C-alpha cells in the first residue's frame, strides 16, 4: 500500500519523520531511480525501489527501543565535524540502526531514548511529555528568585512546572519539571539571576526514569514501559485538544 515517503523512512528506522522531511527536501531520496523532493509523494515499498543516499530502504521485522544514561561529553548524532565522541560509541553490541528521540546537549547527561521505530519517535516528540531535570546551579536561590522563575514558567505556559531543592550545598542541585522539549529559557533565566547552570541531568521522561542505570550504560525498554509511554503520549495530546 502506498505511504508518504517520510513515513516510510521513519518506519525503516533511518530517521524521525521530521528529519525524513528534511532529507527529502535536500534531494537525498530516490524512488525508482528518480530524485523526489515533494513531501506529499507516496510510494509502495512492496513495488517501488526507495533509496536514501543510494541505499535501499529495508524494514526491520522487529523494532528496537533503548534507554541510555548519557554521560557528559557526548553528542547525540552519528558523527561530529569537531571530532567529539558520539553516543553510538556507547552502544556496544547494537547492530540494528537506531536514532535518538530528541536531543541532549553535549554538556548534559541522563535519560535518552533511542529507537528504530520512527512512528514511536514521532509520537513522543509531538506529545511533549513532561521531562524531569536536575540542575546544579551556582549559589542558592532565595525565595524571591524562585518566585521569578515560577512567574517566567507561567508566561511560557509551563503548567506542570516544578522547582525544588534536592541536594543542598553551596552550589545546590534543584529538580524541575518541564513540558517543553528545550530548557534554554530556564538556563537563560538562571544566568540572569546570577545562578548559571553548572550541570544538567535529565532523570525522567513521563513515567520513565533513568534511576538505577549506570552512567554510560543502556538497556532495552520493557514492553510495559513502551506501552505506558505510548499511552501517556495519547493522554497528553488529548488533554491539549480538550
BAFI-3210 file (N, C-alpha, C; in Angstrom, 3 decimals, decimal comma, padded with zeros to 6 digits):
// residues 242
n [1|2|3|4|5|6|7|8|9|10|11|12|13|14|15|16|17|18|19|20|21|22|23|24|25|26|27|28|29|30|31|32|33|34|35|36|37|38|39|40|41|42|43|44|45|46|47|48|49|50|51|52|53|54|55|56|57|58|59|60|61|62|63|64|65|66|67|68|69|70|71|72|73|74|75|76|77|78|79|80|81|82|83|84|85|86|87|88|89|90|91|92|93|94|95|96|97|98|99|100|101|102|103|104|105|106|107|108|109|110|111|112|113|114|115|116|117|118|119|120|121|122|123|124|125|126|127|128|129|130|131|132|133|134|135|136|137|138|139|140|141|142|143|144|145|146|147|148|149|150|151|152|153|154|155|156|157|158|159|160|161|162|163|164|165|166|167|168|169|170|171|172|173|174|175|176|177|178|179|180|181|182|183|184|185|186|187|188|189|190|191|192|193|194|195|196|197|198|199|200|201|202|203|204|205|206|207|208|209|210|211|212|213|214|215|216|217|218|219|220|221|222|223|224|225|226|227|228|229|230|231|232|233|234|235|236|237|238|239|240|241|242]
n.u [000,844|000,614|002,463|003,301|006,531|008,145|007,075|007,653|010,459|010,845|009,681|011,462|013,469|015,490|015,442|013,720|010,333|010,200|012,881|013,193|011,649|013,274|015,416|014,230|013,558|016,118|016,909|017,873|016,602|015,487|013,114|012,539|014,803|014,591|015,034|013,263|011,571|009,259|007,127|004,670|004,756|004,079|004,880|005,117|006,384|006,413|006,478|007,912|011,284|012,998|015,297|017,743|020,263|021,454|021,195|019,224|016,005|015,210|013,032|012,810|012,020|011,450|011,151|013,360|013,932|015,578|016,994|019,190|021,691|023,026|026,346|028,104|029,781|029,360|028,001|024,716|024,531|025,254|027,754|030,393|031,503|033,519|034,911|034,161|033,162|030,520|027,203|026,860|029,153|028,819|027,007|027,566|027,503|025,002|023,441|021,393|020,105|019,614|018,137|018,330|015,661|014,767|017,031|019,986|022,002|025,570|026,991|025,255|023,649|022,168|018,829|018,122|016,300|016,473|015,674|014,489|012,123|010,299|007,692|007,026|008,963|008,137|005,647|006,365|007,863|005,985|004,080|005,275|006,007|006,160|009,343|011,707|014,202|017,431|019,300|022,396|023,312|025,032|025,362|022,776|019,285|017,217|013,958|012,581|013,834|013,180|010,441|010,343|011,189|009,041|006,992|008,000|007,879|005,116|004,377|005,351|003,634|004,123|002,606|002,950|005,103|007,767|009,776|012,283|014,579|016,900|019,328|021,259|023,690|026,632|026,565|023,812|021,721|018,857|015,524|013,479|010,504|009,544|007,476|008,147|010,330|012,883|015,279|016,377|015,368|015,125|017,766|018,719|017,258|018,163|020,822|020,571|019,690|021,951|022,773|024,224|023,884|025,628|025,716|023,654|021,103|018,978|016,459|014,062|011,435|008,224|006,698|008,920|012,002|015,507|016,721|018,849|020,236|023,490|025,733|026,485|025,659|023,246|019,945|017,372|014,027|011,323|008,428|006,196|006,976|007,275|004,617|003,341|004,478|003,490|000,748|000,768|001,558|-000,677|-002,594|-001,611|-001,787|-004,557|-005,461|-004,485|-005,964|-008,543]
n.v [-001,193|002,231|004,765|007,870|009,200|010,192|008,886|006,232|006,262|006,801|004,509|002,642|003,053|004,918|007,593|010,159|011,173|013,916|014,594|013,039|014,427|016,641|015,375|014,522|016,996|017,900|016,489|013,893|011,517|008,861|007,461|004,657|005,270|008,001|011,300|012,580|015,346|016,371|016,660|015,419|013,102|009,693|006,212|002,694|000,270|-002,407|-002,506|-000,351|000,897|002,306|004,676|006,009|008,263|006,612|004,090|001,225|001,194|-000,720|-002,698|-003,345|-006,433|-006,529|-003,964|-001,737|-000,514|001,595|002,592|004,978|006,054|008,857|010,089|013,153|015,100|013,837|013,782|013,791|012,648|010,889|011,410|013,839|016,996|018,232|016,241|015,161|012,781|010,438|009,321|006,814|005,401|004,293|002,271|-000,604|-003,688|-003,307|-003,884|-003,265|-000,428|002,568|005,645|008,775|009,881|012,948|015,308|015,622|018,098|018,499|018,957|017,955|015,344|012,061|010,700|009,285|008,392|005,899|004,560|002,333|002,750|004,855|005,877|005,663|007,397|009,821|010,151|010,502|012,888|014,717|014,816|015,987|015,046|015,527|016,359|015,523|017,269|017,559|020,167|021,564|024,465|027,630|028,857|029,406|029,761|032,387|032,986|035,006|034,931|032,364|032,675|034,413|032,692|030,889|032,604|033,264|030,748|030,393|032,347|031,156|029,129|026,770|024,542|022,391|023,064|022,591|023,245|022,529|022,061|019,450|018,591|019,927|022,577|024,625|025,067|024,111|021,266|021,341|020,237|020,160|020,333|020,148|020,891|021,564|020,807|021,911|023,399|025,866|028,421|028,343|028,022|030,490|032,282|031,596|032,299|035,075|035,666|035,349|032,777|030,645|027,572|024,744|021,999|019,648|017,294|014,895|013,143|011,834|010,975|011,573|008,849|007,295|006,470|007,078|006,077|003,910|002,964|002,780|005,530|006,003|003,501|001,310|-000,022|-002,268|-001,056|-002,234|-004,068|-003,220|-000,664|000,636|000,524|002,037|004,572|005,168|005,270|007,470|009,537|009,716|010,502|013,016|014,456|014,365|015,820|018,344|018,893|019,128]
n.w [000,000|-000,868|000,842|002,492|001,794|003,912|006,077|005,486|005,545|008,218|009,310|008,451|010,163|009,822|010,381|012,272|011,526|011,065|010,554|008,302|006,444|005,964|004,718|002,362|001,172|000,744|-001,422|-001,207|-001,461|-003,476|-005,721|-007,468|-008,942|-009,471|-008,290|-005,540|-004,254|-003,238|-000,503|-000,265|-001,689|-002,415|-001,966|-002,677|-000,748|-001,397|-004,096|-005,223|-005,630|-003,120|-002,112|000,090|000,080|-001,793|-000,710|-000,326|001,134|003,937|005,900|009,259|010,930|013,620|016,058|017,815|021,076|023,168|026,303|027,338|029,592|029,266|029,294|030,192|027,647|025,224|021,941|020,473|017,895|014,803|013,775|014,192|013,209|014,618|015,735|018,172|020,722|020,063|020,961|019,898|020,233|022,666|022,417|022,467|020,801|019,656|016,764|015,080|013,371|015,096|016,262|018,058|020,190|020,113|021,675|023,732|025,123|024,496|026,884|028,730|030,680|031,259|030,864|027,749|024,983|022,450|019,259|016,660|015,591|013,846|013,985|016,672|017,756|016,595|017,814|020,518|020,368|019,351|021,367|023,567|026,231|029,775|031,102|033,570|035,213|036,693|038,011|038,656|040,183|040,385|043,491|045,961|045,401|046,488|048,034|046,603|044,112|043,254|043,015|040,838|038,832|038,743|037,873|035,359|034,138|034,105|032,258|030,006|029,748|031,112|032,517|034,277|035,827|038,078|040,929|043,056|045,769|045,784|046,633|048,968|049,517|048,862|046,143|045,060|044,009|042,001|041,345|038,496|036,487|033,172|030,342|027,822|025,035|025,156|027,331|027,308|027,922|030,679|031,537|030,640|032,245|034,823|034,550|034,277|036,811|038,222|038,747|037,183|035,286|036,209|035,898|034,145|034,264|032,888|034,386|034,147|031,848|031,247|032,758|032,698|034,077|034,648|036,789|038,598|036,420|035,348|034,604|031,216|030,504|028,877|028,233|027,007|026,566|028,542|027,489|028,841|029,696|027,218|026,226|028,192|027,829|025,282|025,850|027,573|025,851|024,224|026,097|026,860|024,436|024,060|026,282|025,661|023,430|024,372]
ca.u [000,000|001,419|002,525|004,187|007,940|008,709|006,600|008,388|011,828|010,770|009,395|012,687|014,386|016,623|015,330|012,371|009,576|010,574|014,185|012,986|011,164|014,442|016,189|013,517|013,727|017,520|017,157|018,662|015,739|015,119|012,104|012,730|015,890|014,349|015,073|011,950|011,707|007,921|006,808|003,428|004,967|003,866|005,499|004,727|007,627|006,299|006,603|008,882|012,625|013,155|016,682|018,227|021,709|021,893|020,986|017,847|015,297|014,815|012,149|013,101|010,890|011,166|011,653|014,238|013,701|016,660|017,148|020,613|022,050|024,091|027,320|028,503|030,896|028,981|026,979|023,650|024,486|026,054|029,122|030,554|032,591|034,592|035,595|033,777|032,592|029,080|026,530|026,914|030,309|028,385|026,031|028,304|026,691|023,745|023,683|020,283|020,255|018,685|018,400|017,837|014,351|015,123|018,453|020,535|023,196|026,886|027,406|024,184|023,693|020,912|017,928|017,991|015,675|016,875|014,763|014,443|010,701|010,051|006,360|007,137|009,724|007,302|004,607|006,995|008,258|004,785|003,288|005,990|005,849|006,942|010,646|012,194|015,618|018,186|020,251|023,303|023,489|025,983|024,698|021,405|018,250|016,357|012,539|012,180|014,347|012,364|009,140|010,526|011,222|007,675|006,244|008,512|007,327|003,688|004,269|005,654|002,587|004,653|001,578|003,386|006,418|008,130|011,120|012,568|015,962|017,011|020,625|021,717|025,122|026,964|026,046|022,853|021,001|017,419|014,726|012,441|009,741|009,186|006,703|008,752|011,473|014,153|015,363|017,200|014,810|015,416|019,190|018,867|016,734|019,073|022,021|020,220|019,562|023,268|022,939|024,409|023,801|026,936|025,476|022,248|020,858|017,564|016,275|012,818|010,598|006,960|006,869|010,156|013,091|016,836|017,223|019,369|021,035|024,765|026,077|027,161|025,052|021,933|019,176|016,124|012,786|010,404|007,201|005,295|007,432|006,935|003,171|002,967|004,856|002,522|-000,495|000,963|001,561|-002,072|-003,289|-001,157|-002,367|-005,986|-005,652|-004,241|-007,023|-009,805]
ca.v [000,000|003,450|005,617|009,020|008,822|010,469|007,845|005,009|006,420|006,650|003,105|001,881|003,297|005,728|008,946|010,517|011,671|015,312|014,585|012,466|015,501|017,440|014,566|014,574|018,345|018,048|015,713|012,706|010,341|008,471|006,425|004,057|005,944|009,428|012,106|013,107|016,438|016,792|015,968|014,645|011,938|008,375|005,074|001,390|-000,476|-003,733|-002,373|000,665|000,889|003,573|004,782|007,190|008,373|005,473|002,822|000,751|001,133|-002,045|-002,530|-004,394|-007,251|-006,130|-002,637|-001,699|000,637|001,586|003,665|005,238|007,076|009,549|010,865|014,432|014,994|013,057|014,406|012,846|012,494|009,755|011,887|015,226|017,626|018,636|015,045|014,799|011,451|010,357|008,328|005,496|004,697|003,635|001,223|-001,813|-004,866|-002,969|-003,978|-002,626|001,027|003,326|007,085|009,352|010,552|014,242|015,555|016,130|018,855|017,895|019,046|017,420|013,905|011,489|009,859|009,488|007,276|005,618|003,581|002,133|002,935|006,259|006,269|005,834|008,626|010,968|010,295|011,062|014,277|015,554|014,927|016,779|014,509|016,286|015,804|015,932|017,594|018,021|021,202|022,081|025,876|028,365|029,604|029,023|030,727|032,843|032,838|035,952|034,444|031,216|033,207|034,940|031,539|030,372|033,534|033,101|029,487|030,611|033,089|030,211|028,108|025,535|024,272|021,408|023,482|022,220|023,699|022,227|021,690|018,027|018,340|021,214|022,845|025,955|025,041|023,016|020,656|021,564|019,428|020,904|019,550|020,993|020,252|021,926|019,936|022,594|024,071|027,064|029,583|028,209|028,344|031,941|032,954|031,346|033,108|036,462|035,787|035,170|031,382|029,837|026,118|024,090|020,653|019,364|015,855|014,512|011,930|011,144|011,434|010,974|007,911|006,542|007,011|006,521|005,636|002,547|002,653|003,492|006,499|005,374|002,204|001,324|-001,272|-002,196|-000,782|-003,364|-003,847|-002,435|000,731|001,176|000,721|003,131|005,827|005,402|005,697|008,816|010,487|009,883|011,259|014,413|015,070|014,516|016,906|019,622|019,120|019,445]
ca.w [000,000|-000,916|002,021|002,312|001,897|005,239|006,982|005,167|006,038|009,670|009,610|008,183|011,269|009,385|010,940|012,675|010,371|010,840|009,892|006,970|005,570|005,578|003,787|001,082|000,616|000,351|-002,633|-000,877|-001,585|-004,842|-005,901|-008,791|-009,623|-009,676|-007,063|-005,135|-003,266|-002,804|000,750|-000,366|-002,549|-001,811|-002,633|-002,150|-000,528|-001,990|-005,551|-005,603|-005,062|-002,393|-001,661|000,805|-000,156|-002,595|-000,018|-000,378|002,418|004,409|007,047|010,246|011,366|014,994|016,383|018,979|021,947|024,146|027,279|027,580|030,579|028,539|030,072|029,607|026,715|024,044|021,103|020,132|016,445|014,345|013,578|014,615|012,443|015,523|016,208|019,535|020,866|019,859|021,799|019,274|020,779|023,906|022,114|022,119|020,535|018,985|015,327|014,368|013,351|015,947|016,301|019,321|020,223|020,666|021,879|024,979|024,772|024,687|028,283|029,582|030,904|031,726|030,080|026,312|024,279|021,078|018,695|015,214|015,275|013,558|014,437|018,129|017,987|016,230|018,841|021,719|020,118|019,173|022,592|024,561|027,576|030,760|031,441|034,877|035,129|037,855|037,642|039,677|039,855|041,209|044,557|046,328|045,063|047,581|047,721|045,574|042,827|042,867|042,587|039,489|037,930|038,624|037,019|033,991|033,639|033,834|030,992|028,935|029,826|031,696|033,521|035,272|036,303|039,449|041,283|044,456|046,065|046,078|047,246|049,480|049,457|048,355|044,770|045,225|042,897|042,011|040,430|037,801|035,508|032,037|029,283|026,541|024,767|025,370|028,628|027,120|028,607|032,105|031,679|030,463|033,432|035,941|034,314|034,590|038,258|038,826|039,142|035,960|035,426|036,137|035,365|033,850|034,133|032,726|035,189|033,803|030,742|031,625|033,874|032,509|034,881|034,403|038,093|038,661|035,234|035,481|033,566|030,087|030,213|028,233|028,318|026,238|027,287|028,660|026,730|029,700|029,641|025,898|026,164|029,087|027,171|024,197|026,492|028,107|024,743|023,804|027,129|026,796|023,232|024,287|027,241|024,983|022,457|025,076]
c.u [000,885|001,318|003,448|005,628|008,511|008,271|007,359|009,826|011,864|010,537|010,612|013,745|015,590|016,606|013,916|011,653|009,963|011,919|014,064|012,488|012,321|015,296|015,557|013,735|015,156|017,869|017,938|017,871|015,402|014,044|012,210|013,746|015,730|014,345|013,687|012,176|010,360|007,499|005,546|003,573|004,766|004,584|005,024|005,992|007,598|006,589|007,763|010,242|012,880|014,557|016,927|019,742|022,252|021,697|019,510|017,235|014,920|014,054|012,367|011,836|010,484|011,801|012,453|014,014|014,729|016,581|018,634|020,753|023,277|025,044|027,494|029,638|030,634|027,909|025,960|023,436|025,392|027,508|029,182|031,724|033,762|035,340|035,264|033,150|031,079|028,489|026,626|028,137|029,948|027,511|026,720|027,343|025,364|024,001|022,573|020,423|019,181|019,068|017,795|016,469|014,576|016,625|018,744|021,803|024,483|027,280|026,348|024,315|022,299|020,129|017,877|017,399|016,281|015,987|014,985|013,041|010,399|008,700|006,348|007,850|008,873|006,232|005,173|007,300|007,053|004,079|003,932|005,687|006,664|008,259|011,093|013,709|016,178|019,221|021,095|023,633|024,479|025,217|023,250|020,430|017,449|014,908|012,102|012,645|013,555|010,991|009,227|010,561|009,821|006,845|006,694|007,964|005,854|003,498|004,550|004,662|003,153|003,741|002,059|004,726|006,614|009,532|011,349|014,022|016,004|018,356|021,220|023,230|025,370|026,474|025,058|022,328|019,507|016,746|013,662|011,730|009,254|008,393|007,265|010,002|012,821|014,113|016,156|016,695|015,138|016,890|019,405|018,411|017,660|020,359|021,755|020,137|020,903|023,544|023,098|024,394|025,187|026,835|023,993|022,097|019,357|017,369|015,000|012,166|009,248|007,183|008,184|011,305|014,407|017,466|017,672|020,218|022,342|025,007|026,891|026,580|023,709|021,257|017,955|014,969|012,011|009,157|006,214|005,679|007,062|005,439|002,733|003,324|003,876|001,198|-000,383|000,971|000,134|-002,836|-002,899|-001,784|-003,858|-006,262|-005,439|-005,336|-008,329|-009,863]
c.v [001,251|004,252|006,796|008,603|009,053|009,421|006,539|005,082|006,242|005,195|002,215|002,110|004,131|007,132|009,126|011,087|013,111|015,408|014,034|013,525|016,366|016,685|014,580|015,924|018,575|017,225|014,439|011,404|010,102|007,387|005,929|004,845|007,436|010,166|012,684|014,175|016,945|015,975|015,118|013,373|010,637|007,309|003,803|000,556|-001,886|-003,704|-001,474|000,447|002,263|003,599|006,085|007,208|007,132|004,121|002,459|000,689|-000,307|-001,871|-003,669|-005,151|-006,900|-004,768|-002,694|-000,402|000,577|002,801|003,785|006,289|007,804|010,269|012,252|014,193|014,099|013,823|013,350|012,796|011,335|010,143|013,346|015,849|018,060|017,432|014,640|013,399|011,490|009,250|006,922|004,703|003,928|002,412|-000,052|-002,991|-004,586|-002,939|-003,320|-001,112|001,684|004,799|007,657|009,998|011,905|014,317|015,862|016,888|018,104|017,863|018,528|015,906|013,397|010,767|010,268|008,227|007,143|004,508|003,424|002,405|004,421|006,742|006,519|007,148|009,854|011,221|010,923|012,543|015,194|015,808|015,851|016,296|015,335|015,591|016,372|016,087|017,898|019,016|021,587|023,522|026,527|029,190|029,192|030,130|031,100|032,780|033,762|035,492|033,237|031,652|033,766|033,804|030,991|031,281|033,423|031,828|029,646|031,361|032,185|029,050|026,736|025,145|023,336|021,781|023,153|022,740|023,420|021,803|020,205|017,664|019,687|021,344|024,249|026,126|023,874|022,454|020,950|020,618|020,308|019,980|020,498|020,197|020,571|021,095|020,586|023,352|025,374|028,254|029,541|028,509|029,858|032,696|032,779|032,163|034,576|036,696|035,615|033,759|030,508|028,346|025,512|022,673|020,471|017,873|015,617|013,169|011,176|011,793|010,770|010,083|007,143|007,220|006,318|006,006|004,172|002,145|003,437|004,456|005,802|004,035|002,389|-000,023|-001,144|-001,768|-002,085|-003,046|-003,011|-000,953|001,367|001,471|001,912|004,485|006,170|005,895|007,125|009,863|010,757|010,740|012,736|015,124|015,319|015,671|018,262|019,958|019,546|020,905]
c.w [000,000|000,381|001,723|002,581|003,292|006,259|006,753|005,691|007,552|010,050|009,364|009,253|010,902|009,970|011,455|011,454|010,046|010,121|008,480|005,986|005,085|004,564|002,402|000,414|000,132|-000,890|-002,417|-001,008|-003,059|-004,801|-007,336|-009,620|-009,822|-008,332|-006,800|-004,072|-002,769|-001,590|000,665|-001,175|-001,777|-002,622|-001,954|-001,970|-001,106|-003,492|-005,943|-004,931|-004,436|-001,805|-000,921|000,691|-000,862|-001,952|000,014|001,013|002,723|005,713|008,028|010,657|012,791|015,247|017,681|019,747|023,080|025,066|027,592|028,668|030,028|029,485|029,441|028,614|025,528|023,272|020,692|018,623|016,055|014,122|013,990|013,869|013,313|016,111|017,627|019,560|020,672|020,737|021,218|019,729|022,043|023,642|021,632|021,922|019,857|017,480|014,511|014,456|014,213|015,881|017,574|019,154|020,906|020,904|023,351|024,602|025,121|026,165|029,250|029,685|031,241|030,652|028,615|025,708|022,894|020,546|017,203|014,692|015,084|014,036|015,948|018,445|017,701|017,285|020,109|021,516|019,984|020,495|023,616|025,986|028,563|031,061|032,785|034,795|036,510|037,354|038,843|039,299|040,821|042,243|044,767|045,984|046,308|047,110|046,588|044,186|042,340|042,386|041,170|038,466|037,686|037,723|035,563|033,365|033,288|032,519|029,795|028,908|030,226|032,859|034,624|035,897|037,781|039,703|042,758|044,604|046,433|046,701|047,665|049,358|048,957|046,924|044,684|043,899|043,081|041,016|039,795|036,824|034,423|031,021|027,906|026,307|025,011|026,690|028,539|027,914|030,097|032,389|031,595|031,706|034,628|035,782|034,661|036,097|038,981|039,300|037,892|036,258|035,234|035,589|035,152|033,600|033,947|033,412|034,839|032,593|030,920|032,836|033,797|033,240|034,529|035,698|038,039|037,471|035,311|034,326|032,476|029,688|029,511|028,452|027,427|027,138|027,433|027,830|027,531|029,670|028,310|025,791|027,015|028,463|026,048|024,773|027,012|026,998|024,273|024,818|027,093|025,597|023,423|025,222|026,584|023,980|023,118|025,528]
res [x|x|x|x|x|x|x|x|x|x|x|x|x|x|x|x|x|x|x|x|x|x|x|x|x|x|x|x|x|x|x|x|x|x|x|x|x|x|x|x|x|x|x|x|x|x|x|x|x|x|x|x|x|x|x|x|x|x|x|x|x|x|x|x|x|x|x|x|x|x|x|x|x|x|x|x|x|x|x|x|x|x|x|x|x|x|x|x|x|x|x|x|x|x|x|x|x|x|x|x|x|x|x|x|x|x|x|x|x|x|x|x|x|x|x|x|x|x|x|x|x|x|x|x|x|x|x|x|x|x|x|x|x|x|x|x|x|x|x|x|x|x|x|x|x|x|x|x|x|x|x|x|x|x|x|x|x|x|x|x|x|x|x|x|x|x|x|x|x|x|x|x|x|x|x|x|x|x|x|x|x|x|x|x|x|x|x|x|x|x|x|x|x|x|x|x|x|x|x|x|x|x|x|x|x|x|x|x|x|x|x|x|x|x|x|x|x|x|x|x|x|x|x|x|x|x|x|x|x|x|x|x|x|x|x|x|x|x|x|x|x|x]
***
